[in-house]
Amino acid sequence: MKIKHWMTRNPITVKPSTLVVEASRIMKEHGIRRLPVVDKDKVVGIVTHRNLLEAAPSAATTLSVHELNYLIANMKVEEVMRRDPICVSPEDSVIDAIRLGQEKGIGSFPVVDRGRLVGIVTETEIIRAFLHLLGDPATDSIVVLENVRLRERIGAMSRIASIIEGMDVPVLGMFSLPHRTKPGNRLHIRVHTKDTAPILAKLEEEGYRIGD
């Protein structure tokens, strides 16, 4: 699954010179919590609702109310934004975005194509895409196989799919993740049935290890 199928296209943006109070108004009006910051068609930052909250002066400040109001009214996005945000391509995979988000501790990415902002993808879209892999819980199930040597056996996925589909059960999708502590991959198979017992028995008979 690629980012381009799940991102929010043509996102609302602000400039570095946009006032913080205006950025806050835009977020509230549109029900969003992040705004890419664009300068001359280039993404130079991203500002979040949390950035705006943290920009408020501390209660311990010695400034007068008048000075505080003036400071807040004139504060610009460039003063609080996260500069040079990590961007992704519309052709990148959702799984890569999940890994990058975990590695960097961030939950949103501007999507850039040939230097131009074309979208934004947040943890909301990423989770929605991941849940799509799991299918409809009313009609579909996930079968998990442990230690599948995908890199060592060409056609491993197609063989597994043929075993399941040979039982007249449609295979709707597969995705794999490297096992954290053991060789091989954990393979997740989405099948269009709620009765997985015969499938598990057949796969075990064929020598596959069933995951938890």
N, C-alpha and C positions, 0 to 999 in steps of 0.2 A: 504494500500500500504506500502510495506516494503522498507527500505533503500537499501537493496541488489539489488532491481530491478532498482534503479535509480543512484546509486553511480558510480563514475569512478573507475574501478578496476585497481589494480596494479599501483598506482600512482607513478610518479617520486618523489624520495626523495633525501634529502641531509643529511649529517652528521653534528654534532655540529662543527666539525673542518673545514667544508667546508668554503672557503673564500666567503665573501659577493659578491665580484665581479663575482665569478663563479656562485653563486646562481642567481644573476641578469642575467647573460648570459643564464642560463638554462631557466629561466622564459621567456625571450625574444625569445629564439629559439623555444620554444614549445608553445608560446602564452598562458601561464598560469600566475596566479597572486598569487598562494599559493604553498608552498612546505612543506610537513610533514618533520620533522627532526627526524631521527631514529638513535639510538645508540644501538648496539648489539640487533637488532630486536625489540627494544622497542621504542614506540613513546615518545619522550621527549620534543617535541616542535613543533611549526609551524611557518613558516616565510612567511610574505606576501610582496607584492610589496610595500605596504605602509611602512612596517617596514624598508625596504631597503632605501626608500626615506628619512625617518626620521633619518636614521643612518648617513646621510651625515653631516659633521661638519657645524656648523652655520657660516654664512657670517661674523659674528662679532668676530670670533676666531682670536687670536693673532698668530696662528701658521703660519709659512712660507709655501710657495707653496710646497717646497720639503717635509716639515714635513706633510702637508696635504696629499700629494700623498702617502707617506709612510704609514700613518695611514689608509687610505682607502684601499690600496693594501693589508694590513695585517689584516684587520678586519675580524673576523670570525662570522659565523651564530649564534653561541651560545651567542654572545654579543648582538644580536638584536632580537632574536626569542622570541615568547611568550611561556613561559615554561609550562609544564604540561597541555596541552590543553584538553578541554572537548572532550571526544570521544564518539561515538555512536556504537551500534552493528548493524550488517547487518540485524538483526531480528527486530530492532526498527522500528516504523512506521514513515512515512514522517510527519504526523500531530504532533507527539511528537517532531520531530526535529524542526518544525516550532515554536512550543511553547517554546522549549528550546532556540532557537536562539533569540526569542523576549525577553525572560526573561534575558538572559545573554548579549544580544547586540552583538552577533557574527554571522557571515555569512557562516561559514564552519566548518566541523567536520571531523577529521580522523575517519575512520571506522575500528574498531578493533574486531577481532574474536579470542578468546582464547589467548589474549595477542599479537597477530600478526596483523600487519597492512595489511588490505585486500583492502582498497579503501579510497576514500575521497568523501564527498558530500558537495557541495557548494550551495549558494542560487540559482544559475542557475539551478542545477538539481532539487532543491526543488520546485522552481517556475514551472519548466517544468512538474513535477509530479502533482502539484496542478492543472495546466491548463488541464492536462489529465482528471482530475475528471470532468471538465466542458464540456468535449466532443468536438465534431466537431460543431462549431457555425453555419455551413451551414445546418446541419441536426438535431441537438440535441438542447434541451432546459433544463434549470434548473427551477424546481418548488420548492419554499421555503415554508415550514410550520413553524409556530411559536408555541412555548410552547408545544411541543410534550413531554409527560411524559414517556420517554423511560424507565426510571428506575422503574416506578410504574406499567407499563403495559407490561407484557411479550407478545411478538409477535406483538408489535405495528408496527414495520417496515414491517413485512410480511403482515399485514392487509392492510397497505397503498399500498404496492406493488400490492396486489391482486385487490384492487379497480381500480388502474390505468391499470393493465394488463387485467382486465375484460373489458376494453374499447378498447382492441386490440392495446394497445400502449406498446412497450417494455420498461421496466425499466432497464437502463444500469448501474446504480450505486446509492448509497446513502452514505452520510456522515453527521455527526451531530457535532455541537459545543454547549457547554453550553451557555445559554443566559446570557448576562452580568448583566442585571438588573431584570430579571423576572424568575419565576420557569420554569423548563423544558428545552428543547433543541430546537434550531433552526435546522430543518432537511432540507437538500438540496438533491433533488431527480433529477437525470439526466434521462431524457426521450428522446426516439428517435422519436421526432416530433417537428415541429415548431408551431403547432396549439395547444396551451396549454389552451385555453379558456374553452373547454368542460371538461378538467381535473380539472381545478380550480373550476368550477361550481359544479362538482360531489363531490370533496373533501369538499367544503363548505357545500354541502347538507348533507354530512356524519358527519358534526360537527367539521371539522378541520378549523383552522384559517390560512389564506393565508398570507405569509410574503411579505414584500416589495421587 
